C-alpha cells in the first residue's frame, strides 16, 4: 500500500509583518503570508512573474522571540505541510489551505529592526534538532585559494 505525502517547501518574501497571536490555551503562534513568484511566458513571448500568496502558520515555542524578525519583504524558507480548515459562514461551507510550518529559515531582505544590516540566515524549527548535528563544527573556508598544483614538486609527495 502506498503512503500519502504531504510536504511543502517554499522560498519567498513576506507580504506583511508576521502577526503574533495566542491560542485559547495561551500558546503563541505566528501567522504570515509568503509571496512566491513563478515565471510565466506571455502570448507575445516575453516573460513575466506571476505571484502566488500562501498563508502560513508557525506554532514554534520561540514564536514570540522571532516575530520581530519576520517583517514585510523578508525572504524566508519554510518547510511544512498543508492543512485544510473548514467552517460555515451564513449557511455556506468554506475552506482554506494553510501551510503549517515545521521549519522556518530567515534568509535576507526586509532588515528593519536589525542592527547588523547584512544578510544572515537563521533556522527555527518546531521539532528538536539533532544534538549530534548541532555539535559538529566545520573548518573555516579560506576566501583566498591556496597554491595550485603547479607549485608542488615531486619531492614533496610523501609516497
C-alpha positions as CSV (number, residue, x, y, z in Angstrom):
1,X,0.0,0.0,0.0
2,X,1.3,3.4,-0.9
3,X,1.6,6.1,1.7
4,X,0.5,9.7,1.1
5,X,2.9,12.5,1.2
6,X,2.1,16.0,2.5
7,X,5.2,18.1,2.3
8,X,5.7,21.7,1.2
9,X,8.9,23.7,0.7
10,X,8.7,27.4,-0.2
11,X,11.2,30.2,-0.6
12,X,9.6,33.7,-0.9
13,X,9.1,37.0,0.7
14,X,6.7,38.1,3.5
15,X,3.8,40.2,2.2
16,X,3.4,41.9,5.7
17,X,4.8,41.7,9.2
18,X,4.0,38.4,10.9
19,X,1.1,38.5,13.3
20,X,1.7,37.1,16.7
21,X,-1.5,35.5,18.1
22,X,-2.3,33.3,21.0
23,X,-4.4,30.2,21.2
24,X,-7.1,29.6,23.8
25,X,-4.6,27.6,25.8
26,X,-2.2,30.6,25.8
27,X,0.4,29.2,23.3
28,X,1.8,31.8,20.9
29,X,1.8,31.2,17.2
30,X,2.6,33.3,14.1
31,X,0.6,33.8,11.0
32,X,2.1,35.3,7.9
33,X,1.8,35.2,4.1
34,X,4.6,34.2,1.7
35,X,4.7,35.5,-1.8
36,X,6.3,33.1,-4.3
37,X,6.9,34.1,-7.9
38,X,6.6,31.8,-10.9
39,X,7.9,32.9,-14.3
40,X,5.3,32.7,-17.0
41,X,5.6,33.3,-20.7
42,X,3.1,35.7,-22.2
43,X,1.4,35.3,-25.6
44,X,3.9,37.8,-27.1
45,X,6.8,35.6,-25.9
46,X,8.0,37.8,-23.1
47,X,8.4,36.6,-19.5
48,X,6.5,37.9,-16.5
49,X,6.4,36.9,-12.8
50,X,3.1,35.6,-11.6
51,X,2.9,35.7,-7.7
52,X,1.2,33.1,-5.5
53,X,0.3,34.1,-2.0
54,X,0.5,31.3,0.5
55,X,-0.8,31.7,4.1
56,X,1.4,30.1,6.7
57,X,1.1,29.3,10.5
58,X,4.1,28.7,12.8
59,X,3.4,27.1,16.2
60,X,7.1,27.0,17.4
61,X,7.9,27.6,21.1
62,X,10.0,30.6,20.0
63,X,7.2,32.3,18.1
64,X,7.3,35.4,20.3
65,X,11.1,35.9,20.0
66,X,11.3,35.5,16.2
67,X,8.2,37.6,15.4
68,X,10.3,40.8,15.4
69,X,12.5,39.4,12.5
70,X,9.5,38.4,10.3
71,X,8.9,41.8,8.6
72,X,7.4,42.7,5.3
73,X,9.9,42.0,2.5
74,X,12.0,39.5,4.5
75,X,12.9,36.4,2.4
76,X,12.2,33.2,4.2
77,X,12.3,29.5,3.5
78,X,9.6,27.4,5.1
79,X,9.1,23.6,5.2
80,X,5.9,22.2,6.4
81,X,2.6,20.5,5.5
82,X,-0.7,21.6,4.1
83,X,-3.7,21.7,6.4
84,X,-7.3,22.4,5.4
85,X,-9.6,24.4,7.7
86,X,-13.3,24.1,7.2
87,X,-16.1,26.3,8.6
88,X,-19.6,27.5,7.8
89,X,-20.5,31.2,7.2
90,X,-24.1,32.3,6.5
91,X,-25.0,28.7,5.7
92,X,-22.2,28.3,3.1
93,X,-19.4,25.8,3.6
94,X,-16.0,27.4,3.4
95,X,-12.5,26.0,3.4
96,X,-8.9,27.3,3.3
97,X,-5.5,25.7,2.8
98,X,-2.6,26.8,5.1
99,X,1.0,25.7,5.4
100,X,1.7,24.6,8.9
101,X,5.4,25.4,9.2
102,X,7.8,22.8,10.7
103,X,11.0,24.6,9.8
104,X,11.4,28.3,9.2
105,X,14.7,29.9,7.9
106,X,15.3,33.6,7.7
107,X,17.2,34.4,4.6
108,X,17.7,38.0,3.5
109,X,16.0,41.4,2.9
110,X,13.5,43.3,4.9
111,X,16.1,44.1,7.6
112,X,14.1,46.6,9.5
113,X,14.9,46.2,13.2
114,X,18.3,44.5,12.5
115,X,21.4,46.3,13.7
116,X,23.8,44.4,11.6
117,X,22.4,45.5,8.2
118,X,23.8,42.5,6.4
119,X,22.3,39.3,5.1
120,X,22.0,36.4,7.5
121,X,20.4,33.0,7.8
122,X,18.8,31.6,10.9
123,X,16.8,28.5,11.2
124,X,13.9,27.8,13.6
125,X,12.2,24.5,14.0
126,X,9.2,23.2,15.9
127,X,10.9,19.9,16.4
128,X,14.1,19.4,18.5
129,X,17.2,19.4,16.4
130,X,19.6,16.5,16.4
131,X,22.2,17.3,19.2
132,X,24.9,15.4,17.4
133,X,24.4,17.5,14.3
134,X,24.4,20.8,16.3
135,X,27.8,19.9,17.9
136,X,29.6,19.4,14.6
137,X,31.9,22.3,13.7
138,X,33.1,22.9,10.2
139,X,36.6,24.2,9.4
140,X,36.6,27.8,8.2
141,X,36.8,28.2,4.5
142,X,39.6,30.5,3.3
143,X,38.4,33.0,0.7
144,X,41.9,33.1,-0.9
145,X,42.8,30.0,-2.9
146,X,45.9,28.1,-1.8
147,X,48.8,27.2,-4.0
148,X,47.8,25.4,-7.2
149,X,49.0,22.1,-8.4
150,X,51.8,23.7,-10.4
151,X,53.6,24.8,-7.1
152,X,54.1,21.2,-5.9
153,X,57.2,19.3,-6.7
154,X,57.5,15.5,-6.9
155,X,59.9,15.5,-3.9
156,X,57.3,16.9,-1.6
157,X,54.9,14.0,-2.1
158,X,55.2,11.6,0.9
159,X,54.8,8.3,-1.1
